[in-house]
Amino acid sequence: MEQKTYTRAQKNLIRFFCIIGIVVEILCILRLFLRTDFNLGIPDIQTVTDFLLSDLCLTIIDSASFIIFIILLFVPQQFELFALVAFIYSFKIIAVETVVENPIGLLLYLLGISCLLYKDFYKKHGHLKTAIAIILYFGLVSLSLRKGLLCFINSLVITLGYSLTFLAAIFFVVNFLRIIYVKRNARIWDLSKYPELTERDKEWLKQILEEKRYEEIASDSGITVGTLKNRMHQIFLIVGVEDRISLLATYGGYDVKF
């Protein structure tokens, strides 16, 4: 992965996430000890499955995550460690508990993917890495078959439903923010500084920038195309461009203000 440069604000935001994570991990560890009367159910562990399902395993994961969050406070640019925490929890939840019992496993998996995406992990061989991520996830989900076909089907339903909700929310939020950004940073061409132009002249300029053809503009204005072209030649001289092509090249993408 390429080394990205983070602003101070970005680093502080990552540190803020870490502080929240540290608080959550402390509460989870404390809850586990109180729930098991400080023995973590160790005497009941007989097999690997028992260990994966035990509070001891969860305590180890919580403790490791706590340490990672502490490290991230000092090196927030190593954001891939955040993905590691997300993947550890998601693998444990999806493979052992199933997303039917704990749907947050899917969201944690998507969080891990998002962290790697932010770190440009998918920039090279993106299609292959995406396919591997999808296959790995459904491989983990397929482990729910041990609890029956119904559990597996429910896992798939939850996976598709949560994924659709998550991705749709991201899509709409990102596009909403993009529209706001474009509006705030839009380039504006103020035609009021050309007193020689009439209101109709300005409207014609706006329509040309919207890439309307002369025939359409002439028809809407109730004049001939020849008359329109003659006037547009004078308008181009007033605003300092040579022709229609130069106008589009110079002011294309601008918001026109009368």
C-alpha positions in Angstrom: 0.0 0.0 0.0 1.2 3.5 -0.8 2.0 5.8 2.2 -0.6 8.5 2.4 -0.1 11.9 3.8 -2.7 12.9 6.5 -3.6 16.4 7.6 -3.6 17.2 11.3 -7.4 17.3 11.3 -7.5 13.8 9.8 -5.0 12.4 12.4 -7.0 14.0 15.2 -10.2 12.4 13.9 -8.6 9.0 13.8 -7.4 9.6 17.4 -10.9 10.4 18.3 -12.1 7.1 16.9 -9.4 5.4 18.9 -10.4 7.0 22.1 -14.0 5.8 21.5 -12.6 2.3 20.8 -10.5 2.3 24.0 -13.5 3.2 26.1 -15.6 0.5 24.4 -12.9 -2.1 24.9 -12.5 -1.2 28.6 -16.2 -1.6 29.1 -16.3 -4.9 27.3 -13.5 -6.3 29.3 -15.1 -5.1 32.6 -18.4 -6.6 31.5 -16.9 -9.9 30.8 -15.1 -10.2 34.1 -18.3 -9.1 36.0 -20.4 -11.5 34.0 -18.2 -14.5 34.7 -17.3 -13.6 38.3 -13.7 -13.1 37.2 -13.0 -16.7 36.0 -13.9 -16.1 32.3 -15.4 -19.6 32.1 -11.9 -21.2 31.7 -12.8 -24.4 33.5 -15.5 -25.1 30.9 -13.1 -24.9 27.9 -12.5 -28.4 26.5 -12.3 -28.0 22.7 -11.2 -25.4 20.1 -14.9 -24.6 19.5 -15.4 -24.1 23.3 -12.4 -21.7 23.2 -13.7 -19.7 20.3 -17.1 -19.4 22.0 -15.7 -18.6 25.4 -15.4 -15.4 27.2 -11.6 -16.0 27.4 -11.3 -15.8 23.6 -13.4 -12.6 23.6 -11.2 -11.1 26.4 -8.1 -11.9 24.4 -9.6 -10.1 21.3 -10.7 -7.2 23.4 -7.3 -6.8 25.0 -5.5 -7.0 21.7 -7.8 -4.4 20.2 -7.3 -2.2 23.2 -3.5 -2.3 22.6 -3.9 -1.6 18.9 -6.1 1.5 19.7 -3.4 2.7 22.1 -0.8 2.3 19.4 -3.0 4.2 16.9 -3.2 7.1 19.2 0.6 7.7 18.6 0.7 6.6 14.9 -2.7 7.4 13.5 -1.4 7.2 9.9 -1.1 3.4 10.3 -4.8 3.3 9.8 -4.7 -0.3 8.5 -4.5 -1.4 12.1 -8.1 -0.2 12.4 -9.0 -2.6 9.6 -7.2 -5.4 11.6 -9.4 -4.8 14.6 -12.5 -4.8 12.5 -11.6 -8.0 10.7 -10.7 -9.8 13.9 -14.1 -9.1 15.4 -15.9 -9.8 12.2 -14.2 -13.2 11.6 -15.0 -14.2 15.1 -18.6 -13.2 14.9 -19.4 -14.4 11.4 -17.5 -17.8 11.7 -18.4 -18.6 15.3 -21.7 -16.8 16.2 -23.1 -16.2 12.7 -24.6 -12.9 11.5 -28.0 -14.1 12.4 -27.1 -13.9 16.1 -24.9 -10.8 15.8 -25.4 -8.8 12.5 -22.7 -6.3 13.5 -20.2 -8.9 12.2 -21.2 -7.9 8.6 -20.8 -4.2 9.4 -17.4 -4.8 11.0 -16.3 -6.6 7.9 -17.5 -3.8 5.7 -15.7 -1.4 8.0 -12.5 -3.3 7.5 -12.9 -3.2 3.7 -13.6 0.5 3.9 -10.4 1.1 5.9 -8.3 -0.8 3.3 -10.1 1.1 0.5 -9.2 4.4 2.2 -5.6 3.2 2.3 -5.6 2.5 -1.4 -5.2 -1.2 -0.9 -7.6 -1.9 -3.8 -5.8 0.5 -6.1 -3.7 -2.3 -7.6 -5.3 -5.5 -8.7 -8.6 -4.1 -7.4 -10.9 -6.6 -9.2 -8.9 -9.6 -7.9 -8.8 -8.3 -4.3 -12.5 -7.4 -4.4 -13.4 -10.9 -5.6 -11.2 -12.5 -2.8 -12.9 -10.3 -0.2 -16.4 -11.4 -1.4 -15.4 -15.1 -1.6 -13.8 -14.9 1.9 -16.9 -13.4 3.4 -19.3 -15.9 1.9 -16.9 -18.6 2.9 -17.3 -17.5 6.5 -21.0 -17.2 6.2 -21.2 -20.7 4.8 -19.9 -22.0 8.1 -23.4 -21.2 9.5 -24.6 -24.4 7.6 -23.4 -26.3 10.7 -26.5 -24.8 12.5 -28.8 -25.8 9.7 -30.0 -24.6 6.3 -32.4 -22.1 7.7 -29.6 -20.4 9.7 -27.6 -20.2 6.5 -30.5 -18.7 4.5 -31.1 -16.2 7.3 -27.4 -15.3 7.2 -27.7 -14.6 3.4 -30.8 -12.5 3.9 -29.2 -10.4 6.6 -26.0 -10.1 4.5 -27.9 -8.8 1.4 -30.2 -6.6 3.4 -27.5 -5.0 5.5 -25.2 -4.6 2.5 -27.9 -2.9 0.4 -28.8 -0.6 3.3 -25.1 0.3 4.0 -24.1 0.8 0.4 -27.2 2.8 -0.5 -26.7 5.0 2.6 -23.0 5.6 1.5 -24.1 6.3 -2.1 -26.7 9.0 -1.1 -24.5 10.6 1.6 -21.5 10.8 -0.7 -23.5 12.3 -3.6 -25.2 14.7 -1.2 -21.8 15.9 0.0 -20.5 16.1 -3.5 -23.5 18.3 -4.6 -22.8 20.6 -1.6 -19.1 20.8 -2.4 -19.8 21.6 -6.1 -22.3 24.4 -5.1 -19.8 25.9 -2.6 -17.0 25.7 -5.1 -18.9 26.5 -8.2 -17.3 28.9 -10.7 -19.5 31.8 -11.4 -19.6 34.0 -14.5 -21.1 37.3 -13.6 -22.7 38.8 -16.7 -23.8 42.0 -14.9 -20.3 43.4 -15.6 -21.2 43.6 -19.3 -23.7 46.5 -19.5 -23.9 46.2 -23.3 -25.7 42.9 -23.0 -29.5 42.7 -22.8 -31.4 40.2 -20.7 -32.0 38.2 -23.8 -28.3 38.2 -24.7 -27.5 36.8 -21.3 -30.1 34.1 -21.6 -28.7 33.1 -24.9 -25.2 32.8 -23.4 -26.6 30.6 -20.6 -28.4 28.4 -23.1 -25.2 28.0 -25.2 -23.3 27.0 -22.1 -26.0 24.4 -21.6 -25.0 23.2 -25.1 -28.3 24.1 -26.8 -28.1 24.3 -30.5 -28.6 27.5 -32.4 -31.7 26.1 -34.0 -33.3 25.4 -30.6 -32.5 28.8 -29.2 -33.7 30.6 -32.4 -37.0 28.6 -32.4 -37.6 29.4 -28.7 -36.8 33.1 -29.3 -39.0 33.4 -32.4 -36.2 34.6 -34.7 -34.2 33.1 -37.6 -30.9 31.2 -37.1 -29.1 33.8 -39.2 -30.3 36.7 -37.0 -29.3 34.8 -33.9 -25.8 34.1 -35.3 -25.3 37.7 -36.2 -26.2 38.9 -32.7 -24.1 36.1 -31.1 -21.0 37.3 -33.1 -21.5 40.7 -31.5 -22.0 39.1 -28.0 -18.8 37.1 -28.4 -16.9 40.3 -29.1 -18.4 41.9 -26.0 -17.4 39.1 -23.6 -14.0 38.6 -25.2 -14.2 35.2 -26.9 -13.9 34.4 -30.6 -16.8 32.0 -31.1 -19.1 29.4 -29.6 -16.3 26.8 -29.2 -14.1 29.4 -27.4 -17.0 30.3 -25.1 -17.6 26.6 -24.1 -13.8 26.1 -23.6 -13.5 29.2 -21.5 -16.7 29.2 -19.4 -18.0 25.6 -19.7 -19.0 24.4 -16.2 -19.5 27.9 -14.9 -22.8 29.0 -13.2 -24.1 32.1 -15.1 -25.2 35.0 -12.9 -27.1 37.9 -14.5 
